[in-house]
Amino acid sequence: MNTFDQVPLHPSDFAENPEDRCPVLLLLDTSLSMQGAKIDALNQGLQQLHAELLEDKLAAKRVEIGIVGFGPVRVVSDFQSVNQALMPTLVAEGNTPMGAAIAMGLELLKTRKATIRSHGLNVYRPWVFMITDGESDPSEGRSDWRGRRGVGVPGAWVFVASRGAVLGFFSGSRLALGSRSGG
């Protein structure tokens, strides 16, 4: 199976839940610099997001969550409906290959949108959240992600929670959630 291949929901899942879908892609920094309190806070945030989406009956039917981690880059969780999703426990390790994570996440999102449409459903504007504590790994080179001004997600809402240069870069073209100084 190719990294970008998806195991689509069983067709009966679409029949049982004929609601249009809203893919939510989480691009999450799981690099070594996130160890300790940062990764703990990220894990708590995932659990809280899941719990709050489950409380909203309409969101629970329409939102599908996919997670790409970077440090190393991997699909942590393919797109799943909120009702089916189990939030993972992330572990901090590796470097920060942000550009590769963005590329993988965008391909995953593109594939998911096509799968949803192939089942006759509409796709609400996807939401993409990138959460990181800093810049991409210097060995990756900036061209891989800086060339994606606007994060290259036409028709998506993009939110970045970061600090430093990454936040400044993305805030010009999409909404940046904010920055915290210190650890």
C-alpha positions as CSV (number, residue, x, y, z in Angstrom):
1,M,0.0,0.0,0.0
2,N,1.3,3.4,-1.0
3,T,1.8,6.0,1.8
4,F,-1.0,8.1,0.3
5,D,-3.5,5.2,-0.4
6,Q,-6.5,5.4,1.8
7,V,-8.7,2.8,3.2
8,P,-12.0,4.5,2.5
9,L,-14.9,4.1,4.8
10,H,-16.9,1.1,3.9
11,P,-19.7,2.1,1.4
12,S,-22.3,1.2,4.0
13,D,-20.8,3.9,6.3
14,F,-21.7,6.5,3.7
15,A,-25.1,4.9,3.4
16,E,-25.7,4.9,7.1
17,N,-24.4,8.5,7.4
18,P,-25.4,10.4,4.3
19,E,-24.3,13.8,5.7
20,D,-21.9,15.9,3.7
21,R,-18.4,15.9,5.2
22,C,-15.9,18.4,6.5
23,P,-12.3,17.0,6.5
24,V,-10.1,18.4,9.3
25,L,-6.4,17.8,8.8
26,L,-4.1,18.1,11.8
27,L,-0.4,18.7,10.9
28,L,1.3,18.1,14.3
29,D,4.9,18.7,15.3
30,T,6.0,15.5,17.2
31,S,9.7,16.3,17.0
32,L,12.1,15.9,19.9
33,S,11.8,19.6,20.8
34,M,8.2,18.9,21.7
35,Q,9.1,16.5,24.5
36,G,7.7,17.0,28.0
37,A,5.0,19.5,28.7
38,K,4.5,20.4,25.0
39,I,3.7,16.9,23.8
40,D,1.5,16.4,26.9
41,A,-0.4,19.6,26.1
42,L,-0.8,18.5,22.5
43,N,-2.1,15.1,23.6
44,Q,-4.6,16.7,26.0
45,G,-5.7,19.1,23.2
46,L,-6.4,16.1,20.9
47,Q,-8.6,14.5,23.6
48,Q,-10.4,17.7,24.2
49,L,-11.0,18.3,20.5
50,H,-12.4,14.8,20.1
51,A,-14.7,15.2,23.2
52,E,-16.1,18.5,22.1
53,L,-16.8,17.3,18.5
54,L,-18.6,14.3,19.9
55,E,-20.8,16.6,22.0
56,D,-22.0,18.4,18.9
57,K,-24.3,15.9,17.2
58,L,-24.0,17.5,13.7
59,A,-20.2,17.8,13.9
60,A,-20.0,14.2,15.0
61,K,-21.7,13.2,11.7
62,R,-19.9,15.6,9.4
63,V,-16.3,16.1,10.7
64,E,-13.6,13.6,9.6
65,I,-10.2,14.0,11.3
66,G,-6.9,13.0,9.7
67,I,-3.5,13.4,11.5
68,V,0.0,13.8,10.0
69,G,2.9,14.0,12.4
70,F,6.3,15.3,11.7
71,G,9.3,14.1,13.6
72,P,9.4,11.8,11.6
73,V,6.8,12.4,8.9
74,R,4.0,9.8,9.0
75,V,0.2,9.4,8.8
76,V,-0.7,9.0,12.4
77,S,-4.4,8.6,11.7
78,D,-6.1,8.5,8.3
79,F,-9.3,10.4,8.0
80,Q,-12.0,9.0,10.2
81,S,-15.4,10.2,11.3
82,V,-15.4,11.7,14.8
83,N,-17.7,8.8,15.9
84,Q,-15.1,6.3,14.8
85,A,-11.9,8.1,15.6
86,L,-9.7,7.3,18.6
87,M,-7.2,10.0,19.3
88,P,-3.6,8.7,19.4
89,T,-1.1,9.4,22.1
90,L,1.8,11.2,20.4
91,V,5.4,10.7,21.3
92,A,8.1,13.3,20.7
93,E,11.0,12.1,18.6
94,G,13.1,13.0,15.6
95,N,13.6,16.2,13.7
96,T,11.1,18.7,12.2
97,P,10.5,18.0,8.5
98,M,7.7,20.4,8.2
99,G,7.7,20.7,4.4
100,A,7.4,17.0,3.9
101,A,4.6,16.8,6.4
102,I,2.7,19.6,4.6
103,A,3.1,17.8,1.3
104,M,2.0,14.5,2.7
105,G,-1.0,16.1,4.5
106,L,-2.1,17.9,1.3
107,E,-2.0,14.7,-0.7
108,L,-4.0,12.9,2.0
109,L,-6.6,15.7,2.0
110,K,-6.9,15.7,-1.8
111,T,-7.4,11.9,-1.8
112,R,-10.0,12.1,1.0
113,K,-12.0,14.8,-0.8
114,A,-12.1,12.7,-3.9
115,T,-13.3,9.6,-1.9
116,I,-16.1,11.6,-0.3
117,R,-17.2,13.0,-3.7
118,S,-17.1,9.6,-5.3
119,H,-19.8,8.5,-2.8
120,G,-22.0,11.3,-4.0
121,L,-21.5,13.6,-1.0
122,N,-20.4,17.2,-0.8
123,V,-17.3,18.4,0.9
124,Y,-17.4,21.4,3.2
125,R,-14.4,23.7,3.1
126,P,-11.7,21.6,4.8
127,W,-9.9,22.9,7.9
128,V,-6.1,22.5,8.2
129,F,-4.4,23.1,11.6
130,M,-0.6,23.1,11.9
131,I,0.7,23.1,15.4
132,T,4.5,23.4,15.9
133,D,6.9,24.9,18.3
134,G,9.3,26.3,15.8
135,E,10.9,26.2,12.3
136,S,11.4,23.4,9.9
137,D,14.5,21.3,10.1
138,P,17.4,23.2,8.5
139,S,18.5,20.1,6.5
140,E,15.1,20.0,4.8
141,G,15.6,23.4,3.1
142,R,13.0,26.1,3.1
143,S,12.0,25.8,-0.5
144,D,9.9,22.7,0.3
145,W,7.5,24.6,2.5
146,R,8.1,28.2,1.7
147,G,7.1,27.6,-1.9
148,R,3.7,26.7,-0.5
149,R,2.6,30.2,0.4
150,G,-0.9,30.1,1.6
151,V,-0.1,26.4,2.4
152,G,-1.3,25.4,-1.1
153,V,-4.8,24.4,0.1
154,P,-7.2,26.2,-2.2
155,G,-10.7,26.4,-0.6
156,A,-9.5,25.4,2.8
157,W,-9.4,27.2,6.1
158,V,-5.8,27.1,7.4
159,F,-4.8,27.8,11.0
160,V,-1.2,27.8,12.3
161,A,-0.3,27.7,16.0
162,S,3.4,28.3,16.3
163,R,6.0,30.8,17.4
164,G,8.8,32.6,15.6
165,A,9.3,32.8,11.9
166,V,6.8,30.0,11.0
167,L,4.0,32.0,12.5
168,G,5.0,35.2,10.7
169,F,5.4,33.5,7.4
170,F,1.9,31.9,7.4
171,S,0.1,34.8,9.0
172,G,0.3,36.9,5.8
173,S,-1.8,34.6,3.8
174,R,-4.0,32.7,6.3
175,L,-5.1,33.1,9.8
176,A,-2.4,32.4,12.4
177,L,-3.8,31.5,15.8
178,G,-1.1,33.1,17.9
179,S,2.2,32.8,19.5
180,R,3.4,32.2,23.0
181,S,6.9,33.3,24.1
182,G,9.0,31.0,26.2
183,G,9.2,27.2,26.3
